[in-house]
Amino acid sequence: MMTSEELAPRKKSYEEKFAERIAEREAKRGPLKEGKVFEHGPAKFLFMFIIGFVIVTHVVILIVMMASGMR
């Protein structure tokens, strides 16, 4: 004989629902095209922004120091 807990369906946790939604979206997408998509696009953008910021900052500081006569 089955108990009432065994008859009632178990509620899905938030993580299970979230994982199912992600799996559905990934199933709808086609395969990635070679050379068309860069997986780490946001990281590449952030890296280039930081490097550019550092270079521009150094150049500005150098110009300010040279204009003020500091060596």
CHARMM-style PDB file with segment names, atoms N, HN, CA, C and O in Angstrom:
ATOM      1  N   MET     1       0.840  -1.186   0.000  1.00  0.00      PROA
ATOM      2  CA  MET     1       0.000   0.000   0.000  1.00  0.00      PROA
ATOM      3  C   MET     1       0.887   1.252   0.000  1.00  0.00      PROA
ATOM      4  O   MET     1       1.919   1.281   0.670  1.00  0.00      PROA
ATOM      5  N   MET     2       0.483   2.288  -0.753  1.00  0.00      PROA
ATOM      6  HN  MET     2      -0.356   2.264  -1.297  1.00  0.00      PROA
ATOM      7  CA  MET     2       1.262   3.514  -0.871  1.00  0.00      PROA
ATOM      8  C   MET     2       0.772   4.549   0.133  1.00  0.00      PROA
ATOM      9  O   MET     2      -0.417   4.627   0.440  1.00  0.00      PROA
ATOM     10  N   THR     3       1.715   5.340   0.636  1.00  0.00      PROA
ATOM     11  HN  THR     3       2.681   5.277   0.386  1.00  0.00      PROA
ATOM     12  CA  THR     3       1.357   6.405   1.569  1.00  0.00      PROA
ATOM     13  C   THR     3       0.956   7.647   0.784  1.00  0.00      PROA
ATOM     14  O   THR     3       1.146   7.715  -0.431  1.00  0.00      PROA
ATOM     15  N   SER     4       0.404   8.620   1.486  1.00  0.00      PROA
ATOM     16  HN  SER     4       0.251   8.564   2.473  1.00  0.00      PROA
ATOM     17  CA  SER     4      -0.023   9.854   0.814  1.00  0.00      PROA
ATOM     18  C   SER     4       1.170  10.624   0.250  1.00  0.00      PROA
ATOM     19  O   SER     4       1.030  11.323  -0.753  1.00  0.00      PROA
ATOM     20  N   GLU     5       2.341  10.507   0.878  1.00  0.00      PROA
ATOM     21  HN  GLU     5       2.455   9.939   1.693  1.00  0.00      PROA
ATOM     22  CA  GLU     5       3.531  11.190   0.368  1.00  0.00      PROA
ATOM     23  C   GLU     5       3.975  10.610  -0.965  1.00  0.00      PROA
ATOM     24  O   GLU     5       4.462  11.338  -1.831  1.00  0.00      PROA
ATOM     25  N   GLU     6       3.809   9.307  -1.133  1.00  0.00      PROA
ATOM     26  HN  GLU     6       3.413   8.716  -0.430  1.00  0.00      PROA
ATOM     27  CA  GLU     6       4.216   8.669  -2.379  1.00  0.00      PROA
ATOM     28  C   GLU     6       3.249   8.984  -3.513  1.00  0.00      PROA
ATOM     29  O   GLU     6       3.653   9.001  -4.675  1.00  0.00      PROA
ATOM     30  N   LEU     7       1.976   9.234  -3.200  1.00  0.00      PROA
ATOM     31  HN  LEU     7       1.648   9.221  -2.255  1.00  0.00      PROA
ATOM     32  CA  LEU     7       0.985   9.526  -4.226  1.00  0.00      PROA
ATOM     33  C   LEU     7       1.082  10.962  -4.728  1.00  0.00      PROA
ATOM     34  O   LEU     7       0.878  11.216  -5.915  1.00  0.00      PROA
ATOM     35  N   ALA     8       1.387  11.894  -3.845  1.00  0.00      PROA
ATOM     36  HN  ALA     8       1.553  11.688  -2.880  1.00  0.00      PROA
ATOM     37  CA  ALA     8       1.480  13.298  -4.228  1.00  0.00      PROA
ATOM     38  C   ALA     8       2.779  13.541  -4.984  1.00  0.00      PROA
ATOM     39  O   ALA     8       3.841  13.073  -4.573  1.00  0.00      PROA
ATOM     40  N   PRO     9       2.691  14.278  -6.094  1.00  0.00      PROA
ATOM     41  CA  PRO     9       3.933  14.567  -6.827  1.00  0.00      PROA
ATOM     42  C   PRO     9       4.822  15.514  -6.020  1.00  0.00      PROA
ATOM     43  O   PRO     9       4.344  16.412  -5.328  1.00  0.00      PROA
ATOM     44  N   ARG    10       6.116  15.284  -6.132  1.00  0.00      PROA
ATOM     45  HN  ARG    10       6.505  14.555  -6.694  1.00  0.00      PROA
ATOM     46  CA  ARG    10       7.080  16.109  -5.409  1.00  0.00      PROA
ATOM     47  C   ARG    10       7.236  17.451  -6.130  1.00  0.00      PROA
ATOM     48  O   ARG    10       7.344  17.499  -7.355  1.00  0.00      PROA
ATOM     49  N   LYS    11       7.245  18.538  -5.354  1.00  0.00      PROA
ATOM     50  HN  LYS    11       7.157  18.499  -4.358  1.00  0.00      PROA
ATOM     51  CA  LYS    11       7.445  19.851  -5.949  1.00  0.00      PROA
ATOM     52  C   LYS    11       8.895  19.988  -6.377  1.00  0.00      PROA
ATOM     53  O   LYS    11       9.812  19.541  -5.688  1.00  0.00      PROA
ATOM     54  N   LYS    12       9.080  20.616  -7.529  1.00  0.00      PROA
ATOM     55  HN  LYS    12       8.335  20.978  -8.089  1.00  0.00      PROA
ATOM     56  CA  LYS    12      10.432  20.824  -8.030  1.00  0.00      PROA
ATOM     57  C   LYS    12      11.051  22.019  -7.314  1.00  0.00      PROA
ATOM     58  O   LYS    12      10.377  23.005  -7.018  1.00  0.00      PROA
ATOM     59  N   SER    13      12.327  21.909  -7.049  1.00  0.00      PROA
ATOM     60  HN  SER    13      12.875  21.107  -7.289  1.00  0.00      PROA
ATOM     61  CA  SER    13      13.022  23.019  -6.406  1.00  0.00      PROA
ATOM     62  C   SER    13      13.284  24.109  -7.438  1.00  0.00      PROA
ATOM     63  O   SER    13      13.154  23.886  -8.641  1.00  0.00      PROA
ATOM     64  N   TYR    14      13.649  25.267  -6.958  1.00  0.00      PROA
ATOM     65  HN  TYR    14      13.755  25.447  -5.980  1.00  0.00      PROA
ATOM     66  CA  TYR    14      13.969  26.389  -7.840  1.00  0.00      PROA
ATOM     67  C   TYR    14      15.112  26.028  -8.773  1.00  0.00      PROA
ATOM     68  O   TYR    14      15.090  26.373  -9.954  1.00  0.00      PROA
ATOM     69  N   GLU    15      16.121  25.327  -8.238  1.00  0.00      PROA
ATOM     70  HN  GLU    15      16.139  25.046  -7.278  1.00  0.00      PROA
ATOM     71  CA  GLU    15      17.276  24.964  -9.057  1.00  0.00      PROA
ATOM     72  C   GLU    15      16.874  24.019 -10.188  1.00  0.00      PROA
ATOM     73  O   GLU    15      17.373  24.143 -11.307  1.00  0.00      PROA
ATOM     74  N   GLU    16      15.979  23.083  -9.906  1.00  0.00      PROA
ATOM     75  HN  GLU    16      15.573  22.982  -8.997  1.00  0.00      PROA
ATOM     76  CA  GLU    16      15.531  22.150 -10.938  1.00  0.00      PROA
ATOM     77  C   GLU    16      14.745  22.873 -12.034  1.00  0.00      PROA
ATOM     78  O   GLU    16      14.932  22.598 -13.219  1.00  0.00      PROA
ATOM     79  N   LYS    17      13.870  23.792 -11.638  1.00  0.00      PROA
ATOM     80  HN  LYS    17      13.719  24.016 -10.675  1.00  0.00      PROA
ATOM     81  CA  LYS    17      13.106  24.561 -12.616  1.00  0.00      PROA
ATOM     82  C   LYS    17      14.036  25.408 -13.483  1.00  0.00      PROA
ATOM     83  O   LYS    17      13.872  25.489 -14.700  1.00  0.00      PROA
ATOM     84  N   PHE    18      15.003  26.030 -12.836  1.00  0.00      PROA
ATOM     85  HN  PHE    18      15.136  25.965 -11.847  1.00  0.00      PROA
ATOM     86  CA  PHE    18      15.960  26.876 -13.537  1.00  0.00      PROA
ATOM     87  C   PHE    18      16.776  26.054 -14.532  1.00  0.00      PROA
ATOM     88  O   PHE    18      16.976  26.474 -15.672  1.00  0.00      PROA
ATOM     89  N   ALA    19      17.249  24.882 -14.099  1.00  0.00      PROA
ATOM     90  HN  ALA    19      17.087  24.541 -13.172  1.00  0.00      PROA
ATOM     91  CA  ALA    19      18.042  24.008 -14.963  1.00  0.00      PROA
ATOM     92  C   ALA    19      17.222  23.531 -16.163  1.00  0.00      PROA
ATOM     93  O   ALA    19      17.751  23.425 -17.270  1.00  0.00      PROA
ATOM     94  N   GLU    20      15.942  23.245 -15.952  1.00  0.00      PROA
ATOM     95  HN  GLU    20      15.512  23.331 -15.053  1.00  0.00      PROA
ATOM     96  CA  GLU    20      15.089  22.824 -17.055  1.00  0.00      PROA
ATOM     97  C   GLU    20      14.900  23.939 -18.070  1.00  0.00      PROA
ATOM     98  O   GLU    20      14.938  23.691 -19.275  1.00  0.00      PROA
ATOM     99  N   ARG    21      14.699  25.161 -17.602  1.00  0.00      PROA
ATOM    100  HN  ARG    21      14.669  25.363 -16.623  1.00  0.00      PROA
ATOM    101  CA  ARG    21      14.535  26.289 -18.519  1.00  0.00      PROA
ATOM    102  C   ARG    21      15.804  26.519 -19.326  1.00  0.00      PROA
ATOM    103  O   ARG    21      15.732  26.785 -20.526  1.00  0.00      PROA
ATOM    104  N   ILE    22      16.945  26.421 -18.696  1.00  0.00      PROA
ATOM    105  HN  ILE    22      17.003  26.204 -17.722  1.00  0.00      PROA
ATOM    106  CA  ILE    22      18.210  26.594 -19.414  1.00  0.00      PROA
ATOM    107  C   ILE    22      18.384  25.491 -20.448  1.00  0.00      PROA
ATOM    108  O   ILE    22      18.802  25.757 -21.575  1.00  0.00      PROA
ATOM    109  N   ALA    23      18.066  24.249 -20.074  1.00  0.00      PROA
ATOM    110  HN  ALA    23      17.726  24.033 -19.158  1.00  0.00      PROA
ATOM    111  CA  ALA    23      18.188  23.131 -21.008  1.00  0.00      PROA
ATOM    112  C   ALA    23      17.274  23.319 -22.214  1.00  0.00      PROA
ATOM    113  O   ALA    23      17.665  23.006 -23.339  1.00  0.00      PROA
ATOM    114  N   GLU    24      16.066  23.826 -21.995  1.00  0.00      PROA
ATOM    115  HN  GLU    24      15.749  24.081 -21.081  1.00  0.00      PROA
ATOM    116  CA  GLU    24      15.139  24.075 -23.108  1.00  0.00      PROA
ATOM    117  C   GLU    24      15.690  25.131 -24.051  1.00  0.00      PROA
ATOM    118  O   GLU    24      15.618  24.972 -25.269  1.00  0.00      PROA
ATOM    119  N   ARG    25      16.239  26.204 -23.504  1.00  0.00      PROA
ATOM    120  HN  ARG    25      16.298  26.334 -22.515  1.00  0.00      PROA
ATOM    121  CA  ARG    25      16.809  27.264 -24.348  1.00  0.00      PROA
ATOM    122  C   ARG    25      18.004  26.763 -25.139  1.00  0.00      PROA
ATOM    123  O   ARG    25      18.146  27.081 -26.319  1.00  0.00      PROA
ATOM    124  N   GLU    26      18.863  25.982 -24.500  1.00  0.00      PROA
ATOM    125  HN  GLU    26      18.747  25.723 -23.541  1.00  0.00      PROA
ATOM    126  CA  GLU    26      20.031  25.456 -25.198  1.00  0.00      PROA
ATOM    127  C   GLU    26      19.623  24.487 -26.302  1.00  0.00      PROA
ATOM    128  O   GLU    26      20.280  24.425 -27.341  1.00  0.00      PROA
ATOM    129  N   ALA    27      18.551  23.733 -26.092  1.00  0.00      PROA
ATOM    130  HN  ALA    27      18.017  23.784 -25.248  1.00  0.00      PROA
ATOM    131  CA  ALA    27      18.081  22.795 -27.107  1.00  0.00      PROA
ATOM    132  C   ALA    27      17.545  23.532 -28.334  1.00  0.00      PROA
ATOM    133  O   ALA    27      17.653  23.030 -29.453  1.00  0.00      PROA
ATOM    134  N   LYS    28      16.969  24.717 -28.133  1.00  0.00      PROA
ATOM    135  HN  LYS    28      16.881  25.125 -27.224  1.00  0.00      PROA
ATOM    136  CA  LYS    28      16.425  25.491 -29.244  1.00  0.00      PROA
ATOM    137  C   LYS    28      17.516  26.136 -30.093  1.00  0.00      PROA
ATOM    138  O   LYS    28      17.318  26.358 -31.287  1.00  0.00      PROA
ATOM    139  N   ARG    29      18.661  26.438 -29.494  1.00  0.00      PROA
ATOM    140  HN  ARG    29      18.822  26.257 -28.524  1.00  0.00      PROA
ATOM    141  CA  ARG    29      19.748  27.075 -30.229  1.00  0.00      PROA
ATOM    142  C   ARG    29      20.435  26.081 -31.147  1.00  0.00      PROA
ATOM    143  O   ARG    29      20.519  24.889 -30.853  1.00  0.00      PROA
ATOM    144  N   GLY    30      20.910  26.586 -32.233  1.00  0.00      PROA
ATOM    145  HN  GLY    30      20.841  27.555 -32.472  1.00  0.00      PROA
ATOM    146  CA  GLY    30      21.666  25.744 -33.154  1.00  0.00      PROA
ATOM    147  C   GLY    30      23.103  25.622 -32.672  1.00  0.00      PROA
ATOM    148  O   GLY    30      23.492  26.263 -31.696  1.00  0.00      PROA
ATOM    149  N   PRO    31      23.886  24.801 -33.354  1.00  0.00      PROA
ATOM    150  CA  PRO    31      25.294  24.658 -32.963  1.00  0.00      PROA
ATOM    151  C   PRO    31      26.071  25.935 -33.262  1.00  0.00      PROA
ATOM    152  O   PRO    31      25.721  26.690 -34.169  1.00  0.00      PROA
ATOM    153  N   LEU    32      27.119  26.166 -32.497  1.00  0.00      PROA
ATOM    154  HN  LEU    32      27.403  25.552 -31.760  1.00  0.00      PROA
ATOM    155  CA  LEU    32      27.956  27.336 -32.719  1.00  0.00      PROA
ATOM    156  C   LEU    32      28.718  27.180 -34.025  1.00  0.00      PROA
ATOM    157  O   LEU    32      29.142  26.080 -34.378  1.00  0.00      PROA
ATOM    158  N   LYS    33      28.888  28.283 -34.738  1.00  0.00      PROA
ATOM    159  HN  LYS    33      28.543  29.177 -34.451  1.00  0.00      PROA
ATOM    160  CA  LYS    33      29.641  28.253 -35.983  1.00  0.00      PROA
ATOM    161  C   LYS    33      31.108  28.519 -35.680  1.00  0.00      PROA
ATOM    162  O   LYS    33      31.437  29.403 -34.889  1.00  0.00      PROA
ATOM    163  N   GLU    34      31.965  27.769 -36.299  1.00  0.00      PROA
ATOM    164  HN  GLU    34      31.698  27.051 -36.941  1.00  0.00      PROA
ATOM    165  CA  GLU    34      33.411  27.888 -36.072  1.00  0.00      PROA
ATOM    166  C   GLU    34      33.886  29.287 -36.452  1.00  0.00      PROA
ATOM    167  O   GLU    34      33.637  29.757 -37.562  1.00  0.00      PROA
ATOM    168  N   GLY    35      34.570  29.943 -35.525  1.00  0.00      PROA
ATOM    169  HN  GLY    35      34.773  29.561 -34.623  1.00  0.00      PROA
ATOM    170  CA  GLY    35      35.133  31.261 -35.774  1.00  0.00      PROA
ATOM    171  C   GLY    35      34.128  32.391 -35.752  1.00  0.00      PROA
ATOM    172  O   GLY    35      34.514  33.550 -35.905  1.00  0.00      PROA
ATOM    173  N   LYS    36      32.854  32.098 -35.569  1.00  0.00      PROA
ATOM    174  HN  LYS    36      32.539  31.157 -35.445  1.00  0.00      PROA
ATOM    175  CA  LYS    36      31.820  33.126 -35.594  1.00  0.00      PROA
ATOM    176  C   LYS    36      31.512  33.659 -34.199  1.00  0.00      PROA
ATOM    177  O   LYS    36      31.165  34.829 -34.039  1.00  0.00      PROA
ATOM    178  N   VAL    37      31.640  32.804 -33.194  1.00  0.00      PROA
ATOM    179  HN  VAL    37      31.922  31.854 -33.324  1.00  0.00      PROA
ATOM    180  CA  VAL    37      31.266  33.171 -31.834  1.00  0.00      PROA
ATOM    181  C   VAL    37      32.472  33.014 -30.916  1.00  0.00      PROA
ATOM    182  O   VAL    37      33.152  31.988 -30.942  1.00  0.00      PROA
ATOM    183  N   PHE    38      32.731  34.031 -30.109  1.00  0.00      PROA
ATOM    184  HN  PHE    38      32.178  34.865 -30.088  1.00  0.00      PROA
ATOM    185  CA  PHE    38      33.804  33.959 -29.122  1.00  0.00      PROA
ATOM    186  C   PHE    38      33.144  33.759 -27.766  1.00  0.00      PROA
ATOM    187  O   PHE    38      32.390  34.618 -27.311  1.00  0.00      PROA
ATOM    188  N   GLU    39      33.421  32.638 -27.120  1.00  0.00      PROA
ATOM    189  HN  GLU    39      34.034  31.940 -27.489  1.00  0.00      PROA
ATOM    190  CA  GLU    39      32.742  32.291 -25.870  1.00  0.00      PROA
ATOM    191  C   GLU    39      32.935  33.339 -24.784  1.00  0.00      PROA
ATOM    192  O   GLU    39      32.027  33.593 -23.993  1.00  0.00      PROA
ATOM    193  N   HSD    40      34.108  33.942 -24.746  1.00  0.00      PROA
ATOM    194  HN  HSD    40      34.846  33.735 -25.388  1.00  0.00      PROA
ATOM    195  CA  HSD    40      34.442  34.843 -23.650  1.00  0.00      PROA
ATOM    196  C   HSD    40      34.411  36.294 -24.116  1.00  0.00      PROA
ATOM    197  O   HSD    40      35.300  37.075 -23.777  1.00  0.00      PROA
ATOM    198  N   GLY    41      33.407  36.651 -24.878  1.00  0.00      PROA
ATOM    199  HN  GLY    41      32.685  36.016 -25.153  1.00  0.00      PROA
ATOM    200  CA  GLY    41      33.287  38.005 -25.394  1.00  0.00      PROA
ATOM    201  C   GLY    41      33.274  39.069 -24.308  1.00  0.00      PROA
ATOM    202  O   GLY    41      34.006  40.053 -24.424  1.00  0.00      PROA
ATOM    203  N   PRO    42      32.472  38.915 -23.254  1.00  0.00      PROA
ATOM    204  CA  PRO    42      32.475  39.930 -22.199  1.00  0.00      PROA
ATOM    205  C   PRO    42      33.837  40.061 -21.513  1.00  0.00      PROA
ATOM    206  O   PRO    42      34.255  41.166 -21.166  1.00  0.00      PROA
ATOM    207  N   ALA    43      34.524  38.939 -21.318  1.00  0.00      PROA
ATOM    208  HN  ALA    43      34.185  38.042 -21.599  1.00  0.00      PROA
ATOM    209  CA  ALA    43      35.845  38.993 -20.682  1.00  0.00      PROA
ATOM    210  C   ALA    43      36.837  39.711 -21.593  1.00  0.00      PROA
ATOM    211  O   ALA    43      37.672  40.486 -21.126  1.00  0.00      PROA
ATOM    212  N   LYS    44      36.740  39.448 -22.894  1.00  0.00      PROA
ATOM    213  HN  LYS    44      36.062  38.818 -23.273  1.00  0.00      PROA
ATOM    214  CA  LYS    44      37.628  40.115 -23.849  1.00  0.00      PROA
ATOM    215  C   LYS    44      37.378  41.622 -23.831  1.00  0.00      PROA
ATOM    216  O   LYS    44      38.324  42.409 -23.832  1.00  0.00      PROA
ATOM    217  N   PHE    45      36.112  42.022 -23.815  1.00  0.00      PROA
ATOM    218  HN  PHE    45      35.344  41.382 -23.814  1.00  0.00      PROA
ATOM    219  CA  PHE    45      35.764  43.443 -23.785  1.00  0.00      PROA
ATOM    220  C   PHE    45      36.303  44.098 -22.516  1.00  0.00      PROA
ATOM    221  O   PHE    45      36.887  45.180 -22.575  1.00  0.00      PROA
ATOM    222  N   LEU    46      36.111  43.455 -21.384  1.00  0.00      PROA
ATOM    223  HN  LEU    46      35.637  42.576 -21.335  1.00  0.00      PROA
ATOM    224  CA  LEU    46      36.583  44.001 -20.115  1.00  0.00      PROA
ATOM    225  C   LEU    46      38.105  44.120 -20.099  1.00  0.00      PROA
ATOM    226  O   LEU    46      38.646  45.131 -19.650  1.00  0.00      PROA
ATOM    227  N   PHE    47      38.792  43.094 -20.585  1.00  0.00      PROA
ATOM    228  HN  PHE    47      38.353  42.273 -20.949  1.00  0.00      PROA
ATOM    229  CA  PHE    47      40.255  43.120 -20.636  1.00  0.00      PROA
ATOM    230  C   PHE    47      40.745  44.272 -21.505  1.00  0.00      PROA
ATOM    231  O   PHE    47      41.640  45.012 -21.098  1.00  0.00      PROA
ATOM    232  N   MET    48      40.179  44.433 -22.683  1.00  0.00      PROA
ATOM    233  HN  MET    48      39.451  43.832 -23.014  1.00  0.00      PROA
ATOM    234  CA  MET    48      40.610  45.506 -23.589  1.00  0.00      PROA
ATOM    235  C   MET    48      40.301  46.879 -22.980  1.00  0.00      PROA
ATOM    236  O   MET    48      41.096  47.807 -23.126  1.00  0.00      PROA
ATOM    237  N   PHE    49      39.178  47.016 -22.313  1.00  0.00      PROA
ATOM    238  HN  PHE    49      38.532  46.261 -22.195  1.00  0.00      PROA
ATOM    239  CA  PHE    49      38.837  48.289 -21.681  1.00  0.00      PROA
ATOM    240  C   PHE    49      39.853  48.642 -20.596  1.00  0.00      PROA
ATOM    241  O   PHE    49      40.314  49.782 -20.523  1.00  0.00      PROA
ATOM    242  N   ILE    50      40.202  47.669 -19.756  1.00  0.00      PROA
ATOM    243  HN  ILE    50      39.828  46.743 -19.816  1.00  0.00      PROA
ATOM    244  CA  ILE    50      41.150  47.928 -18.667  1.00  0.00      PROA
ATOM    245  C   ILE    50      42.520  48.288 -19.219  1.00  0.00      PROA
ATOM    246  O   ILE    50      43.143  49.241 -18.752  1.00  0.00      PROA
ATOM    247  N   ILE    51      43.001  47.532 -20.214  1.00  0.00      PROA
ATOM    248  HN  ILE    51      42.495  46.758 -20.593  1.00  0.00      PROA
ATOM    249  CA  ILE    51      44.303  47.827 -20.813  1.00  0.00      PROA
ATOM    250  C   ILE    51      44.292  49.226 -21.437  1.00  0.00      PROA
ATOM    251  O   ILE    51      45.240  49.990 -21.260  1.00  0.00      PROA
ATOM    252  N   GLY    52      43.235  49.558 -22.158  1.00  0.00      PROA
ATOM    253  HN  GLY    52      42.464  48.937 -22.301  1.00  0.00      PROA
ATOM    254  CA  GLY    52      43.132  50.888 -22.768  1.00  0.00      PROA
ATOM    255  C   GLY    52      43.095  51.988 -21.720  1.00  0.00      PROA
ATOM    256  O   GLY    52      43.723  53.034 -21.890  1.00  0.00      PROA
ATOM    257  N   PHE    53      42.363  51.758 -20.637  1.00  0.00      PROA
ATOM    258  HN  PHE    53      41.853  50.909 -20.499  1.00  0.00      PROA
ATOM    259  CA  PHE    53      42.282  52.747 -19.558  1.00  0.00      PROA
ATOM    260  C   PHE    53      43.649  52.991 -18.932  1.00  0.00      PROA
ATOM    261  O   PHE    53      44.020  54.136 -18.674  1.00  0.00      PROA
ATOM    262  N   VAL    54      44.394  51.926 -18.690  1.00  0.00      PROA
ATOM    263  HN  VAL    54      44.093  50.996 -18.900  1.00  0.00      PROA
ATOM    264  CA  VAL    54      45.726  52.055 -18.088  1.00  0.00      PROA
ATOM    265  C   VAL    54      46.664  52.827 -19.019  1.00  0.00      PROA
ATOM    266  O   VAL    54      47.410  53.693 -18.561  1.00  0.00      PROA
ATOM    267  N   ILE    55      46.634  52.525 -20.310  1.00  0.00      PROA
ATOM    268  HN  ILE    55      46.028  51.822 -20.682  1.00  0.00      PROA
ATOM    269  CA  ILE    55      47.517  53.218 -21.259  1.00  0.00      PROA
ATOM    270  C   ILE    55      47.161  54.693 -21.334  1.00  0.00      PROA
ATOM    271  O   ILE    55      48.050  55.542 -21.266  1.00  0.00      PROA
ATOM    272  N   VAL    56      45.891  55.016 -21.471  1.00  0.00      PROA
ATOM    273  HN  VAL    56      45.169  54.326 -21.526  1.00  0.00      PROA
ATOM    274  CA  VAL    56      45.471  56.419 -21.555  1.00  0.00      PROA
ATOM    275  C   VAL    56      45.828  57.157 -20.271  1.00  0.00      PROA
ATOM    276  O   VAL    56      46.295  58.294 -20.335  1.00  0.00      PROA
ATOM    277  N   THR    57      45.623  56.553 -19.121  1.00  0.00      PROA
ATOM    278  HN  THR    57      45.243  55.629 -19.069  1.00  0.00      PROA
ATOM    279  CA  THR    57      45.954  57.181 -17.843  1.00  0.00      PROA
ATOM    280  C   THR    57      47.447  57.479 -17.751  1.00  0.00      PROA
ATOM    281  O   THR    57      47.838  58.561 -17.312  1.00  0.00      PROA
ATOM    282  N   HSD    58      48.277  56.533 -18.159  1.00  0.00      PROA
ATOM    283  HN  HSD    58      47.960  55.655 -18.516  1.00  0.00      PROA
ATOM    284  CA  HSD    58      49.721  56.760 -18.114  1.00  0.00      PROA
ATOM    285  C   HSD    58      50.130  57.900 -19.035  1.00  0.00      PROA
ATOM    286  O   HSD    58      50.958  58.732 -18.665  1.00  0.00      PROA
ATOM    287  N   VAL    59      49.561  57.944 -20.220  1.00  0.00      PROA
ATOM    288  HN  VAL    59      48.888  57.268 -20.521  1.00  0.00      PROA
ATOM    289  CA  VAL    59      49.900  59.018 -21.157  1.00  0.00      PROA
ATOM    290  C   VAL    59      49.467  60.366 -20.596  1.00  0.00      PROA
ATOM    291  O   VAL    59      50.226  61.332 -20.688  1.00  0.00      PROA
ATOM    292  N   VAL    60      48.289  60.462 -20.026  1.00  0.00      PROA
ATOM    293  HN  VAL    60      47.673  59.678 -19.952  1.00  0.00      PROA
ATOM    294  CA  VAL    60      47.803  61.725 -19.459  1.00  0.00      PROA
ATOM    295  C   VAL    60      48.699  62.160 -18.310  1.00  0.00      PROA
ATOM    296  O   VAL    60      49.070  63.331 -18.227  1.00  0.00      PROA
ATOM    297  N   ILE    61      49.050  61.243 -17.428  1.00  0.00      PROA
ATOM    298  HN  ILE    61      48.749  60.292 -17.495  1.00  0.00      PROA
ATOM    299  CA  ILE    61      49.929  61.592 -16.302  1.00  0.00      PROA
ATOM    300  C   ILE    61      51.284  62.044 -16.806  1.00  0.00      PROA
ATOM    301  O   ILE    61      51.850  62.998 -16.272  1.00  0.00      PROA
ATOM    302  N   LEU    62      51.819  61.382 -17.825  1.00  0.00      PROA
ATOM    303  HN  LEU    62      51.359  60.607 -18.260  1.00  0.00      PROA
ATOM    304  CA  LEU    62      53.105  61.782 -18.397  1.00  0.00      PROA
ATOM    305  C   LEU    62      53.033  63.185 -18.976  1.00  0.00      PROA
ATOM    306  O   LEU    62      53.949  63.983 -18.776  1.00  0.00      PROA
ATOM    307  N   ILE    63      51.957  63.499 -19.689  1.00  0.00      PROA
ATOM    308  HN  ILE    63      51.213  62.851 -19.851  1.00  0.00      PROA
ATOM    309  CA  ILE    63      51.795  64.838 -20.264  1.00  0.00      PROA
ATOM    310  C   ILE    63      51.686  65.880 -19.162  1.00  0.00      PROA
ATOM    311  O   ILE    63      52.294  66.945 -19.274  1.00  0.00      PROA
ATOM    312  N   VAL    64      50.935  65.611 -18.104  1.00  0.00      PROA
ATOM    313  HN  VAL    64      50.442  64.745 -18.013  1.00  0.00      PROA
ATOM    314  CA  VAL    64      50.779  66.565 -17.004  1.00  0.00      PROA
ATOM    315  C   VAL    64      52.123  66.780 -16.314  1.00  0.00      PROA
ATOM    316  O   VAL    64      52.470  67.914 -15.986  1.00  0.00      PROA
ATOM    317  N   MET    65      52.869  65.729 -16.092  1.00  0.00      PROA
ATOM    318  HN  MET    65      52.588  64.807 -16.358  1.00  0.00      PROA
ATOM    319  CA  MET    65      54.195  65.861 -15.444  1.00  0.00      PROA
ATOM    320  C   MET    65      55.151  66.639 -16.307  1.00  0.00      PROA
ATOM    321  O   MET    65      55.909  67.464 -15.796  1.00  0.00      PROA
ATOM    322  N   MET    66      55.140  66.400 -17.609  1.00  0.00      PROA
ATOM    323  HN  MET    66      54.524  65.730 -18.025  1.00  0.00      PROA
ATOM    324  CA  MET    66      56.042  67.120 -18.501  1.00  0.00      PROA
ATOM    325  C   MET    66      55.657  68.598 -18.575  1.00  0.00      PROA
ATOM    326  O   MET    66      56.533  69.461 -18.631  1.00  0.00      PROA
ATOM    327  N   ALA    67      54.353  68.898 -18.575  1.00  0.00      PROA
ATOM    328  HN  ALA    67      53.642  68.197 -18.529  1.00  0.00      PROA
ATOM    329  CA  ALA    67      53.898  70.283 -18.639  1.00  0.00      PROA
ATOM    330  C   ALA    67      54.227  71.043 -17.367  1.00  0.00      PROA
ATOM    331  O   ALA    67      54.457  72.251 -17.409  1.00  0.00      PROA
ATOM    332  N   SER    68      54.253  70.348 -16.231  1.00  0.00      PROA
ATOM    333  HN  SER    68      54.067  69.366 -16.197  1.00  0.00      PROA
ATOM    334  CA  SER    68      54.526  71.030 -14.965  1.00  0.00      PROA
ATOM    335  C   SER    68      56.016  71.107 -14.667  1.00  0.00      PROA
ATOM    336  O   SER    68      56.408  71.729 -13.680  1.00  0.00      PROA
ATOM    337  N   GLY    69      56.848  70.499 -15.484  1.00  0.00      PROA
ATOM    338  HN  GLY    69      56.529  69.994 -16.286  1.00  0.00      PROA
ATOM    339  CA  GLY    69      58.293  70.570 -15.291  1.00  0.00      PROA
ATOM    340  C   GLY    69      58.852  69.499 -14.388  1.00  0.00      PROA
ATOM    341  O   GLY    69      60.046  69.523 -14.088  1.00  0.00      PROA
ATOM    342  N   MET    70      58.063  68.585 -13.954  1.00  0.00      PROA
ATOM    343  HN  MET    70      57.093  68.566 -14.197  1.00  0.00      PROA
ATOM    344  CA  MET    70      58.580  67.508 -13.115  1.00  0.00      PROA
ATOM    345  C   MET    70      59.360  66.507 -13.953  1.00  0.00      PROA
ATOM    346  O   MET    70      59.087  66.323 -15.139  1.00  0.00      PROA
ATOM    347  N   ARG    71      60.329  65.867 -13.322  1.00  0.00      PROA
ATOM    348  HN  ARG    71      60.551  66.016 -12.358  1.00  0.00      PROA
ATOM    349  CA  ARG    71      61.100  64.848 -14.033  1.00  0.00      PROA
ATOM    350  C   ARG    71      61.164  63.601 -13.250  1.00  0.00      PROA
ATOM    351  OT1 ARG    71      61.773  62.626 -13.691  1.00  0.00      PROA
TER     352      ARG     71
END
